[in-house]
Each structure stands twice: as structure tokens, then as C-alpha cells.
């Protein structure tokens, strides 16, 4: 029913031509100051899309998102020095 989507950061030389990125997916955000755009496309087409985006003259580089590969489930404390404090010690 739903397609698996993947995001990518597209670094640009000029933001003027950022409208052309709509051919390659959904443009979620464009930063004028830092000159990058966040584009979402189908996960099955990500390799083709990255290659075609890198071929454009106004694109510096394309970085696919690593978020789907990162585990977001934590089993214990995030930091090893983090421990449970007993706040009822003085009572």
C-alpha cells in the first residue's frame, strides 16, 4: 500500500535551480543560507536518483540518509556512567 521512502541531502552550488529537483522526488526543505535541499524518493529508486542528481551541473554532492540503517531501540542506559539515583537516601 505505502512505498518505502528514503531521504537524501542534496548540496547545491546555487539555490536558484532547486525547483528542478522536483523531477527526482518530493522536495521537503531548501536552505538558502547553507545551500542544500532535502529530497525524498522511493527507496527502490535511490541509486538511480543519486546518480542522475550527481550528473546535474548545479549539484555539488548527494548524501543518502543513514536514518533507516541506525537502530533506535536502546536496551540500557545511553551513557555508561549514567546510573539510577536513589533519591530517598536521606529520608
Phi and psi in radians as a Rosetta constraint file:
Dihedral C 1 N 2 CA 2 C 2 CIRCULARHARMONIC -1.786 0.35
Dihedral N 2 CA 2 C 2 N 3 CIRCULARHARMONIC 2.496 0.35
Dihedral C 2 N 3 CA 3 C 3 CIRCULARHARMONIC -1.440 0.35
Dihedral N 3 CA 3 C 3 N 4 CIRCULARHARMONIC 2.510 0.35
Dihedral C 3 N 4 CA 4 C 4 CIRCULARHARMONIC -1.244 0.35
Dihedral N 4 CA 4 C 4 N 5 CIRCULARHARMONIC 2.247 0.35
Dihedral C 4 N 5 CA 5 C 5 CIRCULARHARMONIC -1.928 0.35
Dihedral N 5 CA 5 C 5 N 6 CIRCULARHARMONIC 2.657 0.35
Dihedral C 5 N 6 CA 6 C 6 CIRCULARHARMONIC -2.397 0.35
Dihedral N 6 CA 6 C 6 N 7 CIRCULARHARMONIC 2.462 0.35
Dihedral C 6 N 7 CA 7 C 7 CIRCULARHARMONIC -1.751 0.35
Dihedral N 7 CA 7 C 7 N 8 CIRCULARHARMONIC 2.770 0.35
Dihedral C 7 N 8 CA 8 C 8 CIRCULARHARMONIC -2.617 0.35
Dihedral N 8 CA 8 C 8 N 9 CIRCULARHARMONIC 2.576 0.35
Dihedral C 8 N 9 CA 9 C 9 CIRCULARHARMONIC -1.703 0.35
Dihedral N 9 CA 9 C 9 N 10 CIRCULARHARMONIC 2.205 0.35
Dihedral C 9 N 10 CA 10 C 10 CIRCULARHARMONIC -1.972 0.35
Dihedral N 10 CA 10 C 10 N 11 CIRCULARHARMONIC 1.971 0.35
Dihedral C 10 N 11 CA 11 C 11 CIRCULARHARMONIC -1.526 0.35
Dihedral N 11 CA 11 C 11 N 12 CIRCULARHARMONIC 2.299 0.35
Dihedral C 11 N 12 CA 12 C 12 CIRCULARHARMONIC -2.037 0.35
Dihedral N 12 CA 12 C 12 N 13 CIRCULARHARMONIC 2.655 0.35
Dihedral C 12 N 13 CA 13 C 13 CIRCULARHARMONIC -1.384 0.35
Dihedral N 13 CA 13 C 13 N 14 CIRCULARHARMONIC -0.687 0.35
Dihedral C 13 N 14 CA 14 C 14 CIRCULARHARMONIC -2.432 0.35
Dihedral N 14 CA 14 C 14 N 15 CIRCULARHARMONIC 2.417 0.35
Dihedral C 14 N 15 CA 15 C 15 CIRCULARHARMONIC -1.444 0.35
Dihedral N 15 CA 15 C 15 N 16 CIRCULARHARMONIC -0.219 0.35
Dihedral C 15 N 16 CA 16 C 16 CIRCULARHARMONIC -0.999 0.35
Dihedral N 16 CA 16 C 16 N 17 CIRCULARHARMONIC -0.644 0.35
Dihedral C 16 N 17 CA 17 C 17 CIRCULARHARMONIC -1.658 0.35
Dihedral N 17 CA 17 C 17 N 18 CIRCULARHARMONIC 0.285 0.35
Dihedral C 17 N 18 CA 18 C 18 CIRCULARHARMONIC -1.160 0.35
Dihedral N 18 CA 18 C 18 N 19 CIRCULARHARMONIC -0.365 0.35
Dihedral C 18 N 19 CA 19 C 19 CIRCULARHARMONIC -1.129 0.35
Dihedral N 19 CA 19 C 19 N 20 CIRCULARHARMONIC -0.465 0.35
Dihedral C 19 N 20 CA 20 C 20 CIRCULARHARMONIC -1.196 0.35
Dihedral N 20 CA 20 C 20 N 21 CIRCULARHARMONIC -0.284 0.35
Dihedral C 20 N 21 CA 21 C 21 CIRCULARHARMONIC -1.210 0.35
Dihedral N 21 CA 21 C 21 N 22 CIRCULARHARMONIC -0.276 0.35
Dihedral C 21 N 22 CA 22 C 22 CIRCULARHARMONIC -1.130 0.35
Dihedral N 22 CA 22 C 22 N 23 CIRCULARHARMONIC -0.341 0.35
Dihedral C 22 N 23 CA 23 C 23 CIRCULARHARMONIC -1.190 0.35
Dihedral N 23 CA 23 C 23 N 24 CIRCULARHARMONIC -0.430 0.35
Dihedral C 23 N 24 CA 24 C 24 CIRCULARHARMONIC -1.788 0.35
Dihedral N 24 CA 24 C 24 N 25 CIRCULARHARMONIC -0.108 0.35
Dihedral C 24 N 25 CA 25 C 25 CIRCULARHARMONIC 2.820 0.35
Dihedral N 25 CA 25 C 25 N 26 CIRCULARHARMONIC -2.923 0.35
Dihedral C 25 N 26 CA 26 C 26 CIRCULARHARMONIC -1.541 0.35
Dihedral N 26 CA 26 C 26 N 27 CIRCULARHARMONIC 2.106 0.35
Dihedral C 26 N 27 CA 27 C 27 CIRCULARHARMONIC -1.454 0.35
Dihedral N 27 CA 27 C 27 N 28 CIRCULARHARMONIC 1.960 0.35
Dihedral C 27 N 28 CA 28 C 28 CIRCULARHARMONIC -1.522 0.35
Dihedral N 28 CA 28 C 28 N 29 CIRCULARHARMONIC -0.691 0.35
Dihedral C 28 N 29 CA 29 C 29 CIRCULARHARMONIC -2.704 0.35
Dihedral N 29 CA 29 C 29 N 30 CIRCULARHARMONIC 2.493 0.35
Dihedral C 29 N 30 CA 30 C 30 CIRCULARHARMONIC -2.269 0.35
Dihedral N 30 CA 30 C 30 N 31 CIRCULARHARMONIC 2.176 0.35
Dihedral C 30 N 31 CA 31 C 31 CIRCULARHARMONIC -1.746 0.35
Dihedral N 31 CA 31 C 31 N 32 CIRCULARHARMONIC 2.037 0.35
Dihedral C 31 N 32 CA 32 C 32 CIRCULARHARMONIC -1.278 0.35
Dihedral N 32 CA 32 C 32 N 33 CIRCULARHARMONIC -0.659 0.35
Dihedral C 32 N 33 CA 33 C 33 CIRCULARHARMONIC -1.256 0.35
Dihedral N 33 CA 33 C 33 N 34 CIRCULARHARMONIC -0.767 0.35
Dihedral C 33 N 34 CA 34 C 34 CIRCULARHARMONIC -1.651 0.35
Dihedral N 34 CA 34 C 34 N 35 CIRCULARHARMONIC -0.078 0.35
Dihedral C 34 N 35 CA 35 C 35 CIRCULARHARMONIC 1.011 0.35
Dihedral N 35 CA 35 C 35 N 36 CIRCULARHARMONIC 1.002 0.35
Dihedral C 35 N 36 CA 36 C 36 CIRCULARHARMONIC -2.503 0.35
Dihedral N 36 CA 36 C 36 N 37 CIRCULARHARMONIC 2.842 0.35
Dihedral C 36 N 37 CA 37 C 37 CIRCULARHARMONIC -2.363 0.35
Dihedral N 37 CA 37 C 37 N 38 CIRCULARHARMONIC 2.574 0.35
Dihedral C 37 N 38 CA 38 C 38 CIRCULARHARMONIC -1.830 0.35
Dihedral N 38 CA 38 C 38 N 39 CIRCULARHARMONIC 2.106 0.35
Dihedral C 38 N 39 CA 39 C 39 CIRCULARHARMONIC -2.146 0.35
Dihedral N 39 CA 39 C 39 N 40 CIRCULARHARMONIC 2.364 0.35
Dihedral C 39 N 40 CA 40 C 40 CIRCULARHARMONIC -1.931 0.35
Dihedral N 40 CA 40 C 40 N 41 CIRCULARHARMONIC 2.421 0.35
Dihedral C 40 N 41 CA 41 C 41 CIRCULARHARMONIC -2.534 0.35
Dihedral N 41 CA 41 C 41 N 42 CIRCULARHARMONIC 3.074 0.35
Dihedral C 41 N 42 CA 42 C 42 CIRCULARHARMONIC -1.147 0.35
Dihedral N 42 CA 42 C 42 N 43 CIRCULARHARMONIC 2.452 0.35
Dihedral C 42 N 43 CA 43 C 43 CIRCULARHARMONIC -1.150 0.35
Dihedral N 43 CA 43 C 43 N 44 CIRCULARHARMONIC -0.517 0.35
Dihedral C 43 N 44 CA 44 C 44 CIRCULARHARMONIC -1.249 0.35
Dihedral N 44 CA 44 C 44 N 45 CIRCULARHARMONIC -0.411 0.35
Dihedral C 44 N 45 CA 45 C 45 CIRCULARHARMONIC -1.784 0.35
Dihedral N 45 CA 45 C 45 N 46 CIRCULARHARMONIC 0.207 0.35
Dihedral C 45 N 46 CA 46 C 46 CIRCULARHARMONIC -1.165 0.35
Dihedral N 46 CA 46 C 46 N 47 CIRCULARHARMONIC -0.675 0.35
Dihedral C 46 N 47 CA 47 C 47 CIRCULARHARMONIC -1.141 0.35
Dihedral N 47 CA 47 C 47 N 48 CIRCULARHARMONIC -0.763 0.35
Dihedral C 47 N 48 CA 48 C 48 CIRCULARHARMONIC -1.107 0.35
Dihedral N 48 CA 48 C 48 N 49 CIRCULARHARMONIC -0.737 0.35
Dihedral C 48 N 49 CA 49 C 49 CIRCULARHARMONIC -1.153 0.35
Dihedral N 49 CA 49 C 49 N 50 CIRCULARHARMONIC -0.717 0.35
Dihedral C 49 N 50 CA 50 C 50 CIRCULARHARMONIC -1.096 0.35
Dihedral N 50 CA 50 C 50 N 51 CIRCULARHARMONIC -0.760 0.35
Dihedral C 50 N 51 CA 51 C 51 CIRCULARHARMONIC -1.123 0.35
Dihedral N 51 CA 51 C 51 N 52 CIRCULARHARMONIC -0.741 0.35
Dihedral C 51 N 52 CA 52 C 52 CIRCULARHARMONIC -1.248 0.35
Dihedral N 52 CA 52 C 52 N 53 CIRCULARHARMONIC -0.570 0.35
Dihedral C 52 N 53 CA 53 C 53 CIRCULARHARMONIC -1.225 0.35
Dihedral N 53 CA 53 C 53 N 54 CIRCULARHARMONIC -0.678 0.35
Dihedral C 53 N 54 CA 54 C 54 CIRCULARHARMONIC -1.171 0.35
Dihedral N 54 CA 54 C 54 N 55 CIRCULARHARMONIC -0.374 0.35
Dihedral C 54 N 55 CA 55 C 55 CIRCULARHARMONIC -1.378 0.35
Dihedral N 55 CA 55 C 55 N 56 CIRCULARHARMONIC -0.261 0.35
Dihedral C 55 N 56 CA 56 C 56 CIRCULARHARMONIC -1.251 0.35
Dihedral N 56 CA 56 C 56 N 57 CIRCULARHARMONIC 2.474 0.35
Dihedral C 56 N 57 CA 57 C 57 CIRCULARHARMONIC -1.239 0.35
Dihedral N 57 CA 57 C 57 N 58 CIRCULARHARMONIC -0.408 0.35
Dihedral C 57 N 58 CA 58 C 58 CIRCULARHARMONIC -1.636 0.35
Dihedral N 58 CA 58 C 58 N 59 CIRCULARHARMONIC 0.092 0.35
Dihedral C 58 N 59 CA 59 C 59 CIRCULARHARMONIC -1.796 0.35
Dihedral N 59 CA 59 C 59 N 60 CIRCULARHARMONIC 2.206 0.35
Dihedral C 59 N 60 CA 60 C 60 CIRCULARHARMONIC -1.355 0.35
Dihedral N 60 CA 60 C 60 N 61 CIRCULARHARMONIC -0.998 0.35
Dihedral C 60 N 61 CA 61 C 61 CIRCULARHARMONIC -2.738 0.35
Dihedral N 61 CA 61 C 61 N 62 CIRCULARHARMONIC 2.834 0.35
Dihedral C 61 N 62 CA 62 C 62 CIRCULARHARMONIC -2.199 0.35
Dihedral N 62 CA 62 C 62 N 63 CIRCULARHARMONIC 2.249 0.35
Dihedral C 62 N 63 CA 63 C 63 CIRCULARHARMONIC -2.094 0.35
Dihedral N 63 CA 63 C 63 N 64 CIRCULARHARMONIC 1.960 0.35
Dihedral C 63 N 64 CA 64 C 64 CIRCULARHARMONIC -1.177 0.35
Dihedral N 64 CA 64 C 64 N 65 CIRCULARHARMONIC 2.611 0.35
Dihedral C 64 N 65 CA 65 C 65 CIRCULARHARMONIC -1.256 0.35
Dihedral N 65 CA 65 C 65 N 66 CIRCULARHARMONIC 2.432 0.35
Dihedral C 65 N 66 CA 66 C 66 CIRCULARHARMONIC -1.698 0.35
Dihedral N 66 CA 66 C 66 N 67 CIRCULARHARMONIC 0.057 0.35
Dihedral C 66 N 67 CA 67 C 67 CIRCULARHARMONIC -1.050 0.35
Dihedral N 67 CA 67 C 67 N 68 CIRCULARHARMONIC -0.702 0.35
Dihedral C 67 N 68 CA 68 C 68 CIRCULARHARMONIC -1.132 0.35
Dihedral N 68 CA 68 C 68 N 69 CIRCULARHARMONIC -0.393 0.35
Dihedral C 68 N 69 CA 69 C 69 CIRCULARHARMONIC -1.527 0.35
Dihedral N 69 CA 69 C 69 N 70 CIRCULARHARMONIC -0.259 0.35
Dihedral C 69 N 70 CA 70 C 70 CIRCULARHARMONIC -1.573 0.35
Dihedral N 70 CA 70 C 70 N 71 CIRCULARHARMONIC 2.322 0.35
Dihedral C 70 N 71 CA 71 C 71 CIRCULARHARMONIC -1.357 0.35
Dihedral N 71 CA 71 C 71 N 72 CIRCULARHARMONIC 2.293 0.35
Dihedral C 71 N 72 CA 72 C 72 CIRCULARHARMONIC -1.893 0.35
Dihedral N 72 CA 72 C 72 N 73 CIRCULARHARMONIC 0.150 0.35
Dihedral C 72 N 73 CA 73 C 73 CIRCULARHARMONIC -1.745 0.35
Dihedral N 73 CA 73 C 73 N 74 CIRCULARHARMONIC 2.198 0.35
Dihedral C 73 N 74 CA 74 C 74 CIRCULARHARMONIC -1.972 0.35
Dihedral N 74 CA 74 C 74 N 75 CIRCULARHARMONIC 2.400 0.35
Dihedral C 74 N 75 CA 75 C 75 CIRCULARHARMONIC -1.666 0.35
Dihedral N 75 CA 75 C 75 N 76 CIRCULARHARMONIC -0.473 0.35
Dihedral C 75 N 76 CA 76 C 76 CIRCULARHARMONIC -2.485 0.35
Dihedral N 76 CA 76 C 76 N 77 CIRCULARHARMONIC -2.755 0.35
Dihedral C 76 N 77 CA 77 C 77 CIRCULARHARMONIC -1.094 0.35
Dihedral N 77 CA 77 C 77 N 78 CIRCULARHARMONIC 2.499 0.35
Dihedral C 77 N 78 CA 78 C 78 CIRCULARHARMONIC -1.194 0.35
Dihedral N 78 CA 78 C 78 N 79 CIRCULARHARMONIC -0.709 0.35
Dihedral C 78 N 79 CA 79 C 79 CIRCULARHARMONIC -1.898 0.35
Dihedral N 79 CA 79 C 79 N 80 CIRCULARHARMONIC 2.412 0.35
Dihedral C 79 N 80 CA 80 C 80 CIRCULARHARMONIC -1.119 0.35
Dihedral N 80 CA 80 C 80 N 81 CIRCULARHARMONIC -0.487 0.35
Dihedral C 80 N 81 CA 81 C 81 CIRCULARHARMONIC -1.444 0.35
Dihedral N 81 CA 81 C 81 N 82 CIRCULARHARMONIC -0.147 0.35
Dihedral C 81 N 82 CA 82 C 82 CIRCULARHARMONIC -1.300 0.35
Dihedral N 82 CA 82 C 82 N 83 CIRCULARHARMONIC 2.269 0.35
Dihedral C 82 N 83 CA 83 C 83 CIRCULARHARMONIC -2.442 0.35
Dihedral N 83 CA 83 C 83 N 84 CIRCULARHARMONIC 2.940 0.35
Dihedral C 83 N 84 CA 84 C 84 CIRCULARHARMONIC -1.431 0.35
Dihedral N 84 CA 84 C 84 N 85 CIRCULARHARMONIC 2.233 0.35
Dihedral C 84 N 85 CA 85 C 85 CIRCULARHARMONIC -1.666 0.35
Dihedral N 85 CA 85 C 85 N 86 CIRCULARHARMONIC 2.451 0.35
Dihedral C 85 N 86 CA 86 C 86 CIRCULARHARMONIC -1.707 0.35
Dihedral N 86 CA 86 C 86 N 87 CIRCULARHARMONIC 1.766 0.35
Dihedral C 86 N 87 CA 87 C 87 CIRCULARHARMONIC -1.410 0.35
Dihedral N 87 CA 87 C 87 N 88 CIRCULARHARMONIC -0.147 0.35
Dihedral C 87 N 88 CA 88 C 88 CIRCULARHARMONIC -1.694 0.35
Dihedral N 88 CA 88 C 88 N 89 CIRCULARHARMONIC 0.486 0.35
Dihedral C 88 N 89 CA 89 C 89 CIRCULARHARMONIC -1.215 0.35
Dihedral N 89 CA 89 C 89 N 90 CIRCULARHARMONIC -0.756 0.35
Dihedral C 89 N 90 CA 90 C 90 CIRCULARHARMONIC -1.489 0.35
Dihedral N 90 CA 90 C 90 N 91 CIRCULARHARMONIC -0.044 0.35
